[in-house]
Amino acid sequence: MATPITRDELDKQLEWFTDTVSKGVRTISFGTIAGVWAVLSADRLTLAPNVFWTPTGWIVTGAFVLASLTLLLDILQYVAAYRMTDIGIDRWEQREQAGEKVQFKYDKENLGAWGLFLYRANFRLLKWKLITAVATGVVFAWFAFSIQLA
């Protein structure tokens, strides 16, 4: 039987998860960009013209574009989370100054329409960041088949 946890414990787990995932995503993306650059700039390595009937140029471009897109989604997720938190804190302080006892929840009352949109966007960006990171890894592995010694 599962042990019940508090909301604070759940928030800490979510924070740890998103931090760990983001570090992994950045490692995959920067590693892909660095790996492609290293192979393209190496003197003793060449690239096969095709890999599994696909031009190597497409694979190189795909790896670079996916890695860059993943990093962009990562940045956008953090911008959305930062702005949402900023809105939530401002609204919380306004309600406390008005004499209300504030019970914060991620809803329209506490975040407003824009903050709630950012809250939902944050999770969508996380999902797409994960999808593009996996796609980046797959394309980079595909790229590895094109490397040949000169």
C-alpha positions, 0 to 999 in steps of 0.5 A, a space after each residue: 500500500 502506498 504511503 500518503 504524502 503532503 502537498 509540500 512533499 509532492 511539490 518537492 518531488 515535482 521540482 526534483 523531477 523537472 530539474 533532473 529532466 531538464 539537466 538530462 535534456 540539456 545534456 542531450 542537446 548540447 552533446 548532440 550539437 558538440 558531437 555533430 560539430 566535432 565530427 564535421 570539423 575532424 580531419 580524419 573522419 568523413 561522412 557517408 553520403 547516405 544512411 539507410 537511404 537518407 542523405 546525411 545532410 538531412 540527418 545532420 540538419 535534423 540533429 542540429 534543428 532538434 537539439 536547438 528546438 529542445 533547448 528553445 523549449 527548455 528556455 520557454 518552459 522556464 520563462 513560463 514558470 518564472 512569469 507564472 510564479 511571479 504572477 502568483 506571488 503578486 496576486 497572493 500579496 494583494 489578497 493578503 493586503 486586502 485581509 484575505 486568508 490565502 489558500 494558494 492553488 493553481 487556479 484562475 482565482 490565484 493566478 488569473 487567466 494569464 497565469 493559469 495559461 502559463 501554468 498549463 503551458 509549462 506542462 505542455 512545454 515539458 512534454 514537448 521538450 521530452 519528445 524533442 529530446 528523445 527525437 534528438 537522441 534518435 537522430 544523433 544515433 542515426 547520424 553516428 552510422 554515417 561516420 567513417 574513418 578517412 
